Amino acid sequence: MEQVNRGISGLTWAAITLVVIGAVNWGFVGLFEFDVVAAIFGRLSALSRIIYVLVGLAGLYLLYAAVQLGKRERVTTMP
């Protein structure tokens, strides 16, 4: 039985976007000692902390999604 690929969900796209924002922010921190999120929303303001938490949760979600995708790929490629 062939599995239908439905594409990437909106939740997954949101998680990817948040993780990319976090990665770019960490790149700026490492290269220039400049925290973009803190510069925009304030150092450790409530909004900055919410963004950091969302980025962390998005990373955990993508880790979970990658494991699930790996399981699905192993199952569908077995003869």
C-alpha positions as CSV (number, residue, x, y, z in Angstrom):
1,M,0.0,0.0,0.0
2,E,1.4,3.4,-1.0
3,Q,1.5,6.1,1.6
4,V,0.2,9.5,0.5
5,N,2.5,12.5,1.2
6,R,0.4,15.3,2.6
7,G,3.3,17.8,2.8
8,I,4.4,19.7,5.9
9,S,1.8,20.8,8.4
10,G,1.3,24.4,9.5
11,L,2.6,23.5,13.0
12,T,5.8,22.0,11.5
13,W,6.3,25.2,9.3
14,A,5.9,27.3,12.4
15,A,8.4,25.2,14.3
16,I,10.9,25.4,11.5
17,T,10.5,29.2,11.4
18,L,11.0,29.5,15.1
19,V,14.1,27.3,15.1
20,V,15.6,29.3,12.2
21,I,15.0,32.5,14.1
22,G,16.7,30.9,17.1
23,A,19.6,29.7,15.0
24,V,20.1,33.1,13.4
25,N,19.9,34.8,16.9
26,W,22.5,32.4,18.3
27,G,24.7,33.0,15.2
28,F,24.6,36.8,16.0
29,V,25.3,36.1,19.7
30,G,28.3,34.0,18.8
31,L,29.7,36.2,16.0
32,F,28.9,39.7,17.3
33,E,27.8,39.3,20.9
34,F,24.5,40.8,19.8
35,D,21.2,39.2,20.9
36,V,18.6,40.2,18.3
37,V,15.6,39.1,20.4
38,A,16.8,41.1,23.4
39,A,17.5,44.1,21.2
40,I,14.0,44.1,19.8
41,F,11.9,43.0,22.8
42,G,14.1,43.9,25.8
43,R,16.7,42.0,27.7
44,L,14.8,39.2,29.6
45,S,11.5,40.9,29.2
46,A,8.4,38.8,29.4
47,L,8.1,38.8,25.6
48,S,11.7,37.9,25.1
49,R,11.3,35.0,27.5
50,I,8.2,33.8,25.7
51,I,10.1,33.8,22.4
52,Y,13.0,31.9,23.9
53,V,10.6,29.3,25.3
54,L,8.7,29.0,22.0
55,V,12.0,28.5,20.2
56,G,13.0,25.8,22.6
57,L,9.6,24.0,22.3
58,A,9.9,24.3,18.5
59,G,13.3,22.6,18.7
60,L,11.9,19.8,20.8
61,Y,8.9,19.4,18.5
62,L,11.2,19.1,15.5
63,L,13.3,16.5,17.3
64,Y,10.1,14.5,17.9
65,A,8.9,15.0,14.3
66,A,12.3,13.8,13.0
67,V,12.2,10.7,15.0
68,Q,8.6,10.0,13.9
69,L,9.7,10.6,10.2
70,G,12.6,8.2,10.7
71,K,10.3,5.5,12.0
72,R,7.9,6.0,9.1
73,E,10.7,5.9,6.5
74,R,12.0,2.6,7.9
75,V,8.6,1.1,7.9
76,T,7.7,2.1,4.3
77,T,11.1,1.1,2.8
78,M,11.1,-2.4,4.1
79,P,10.4,-5.1,1.5
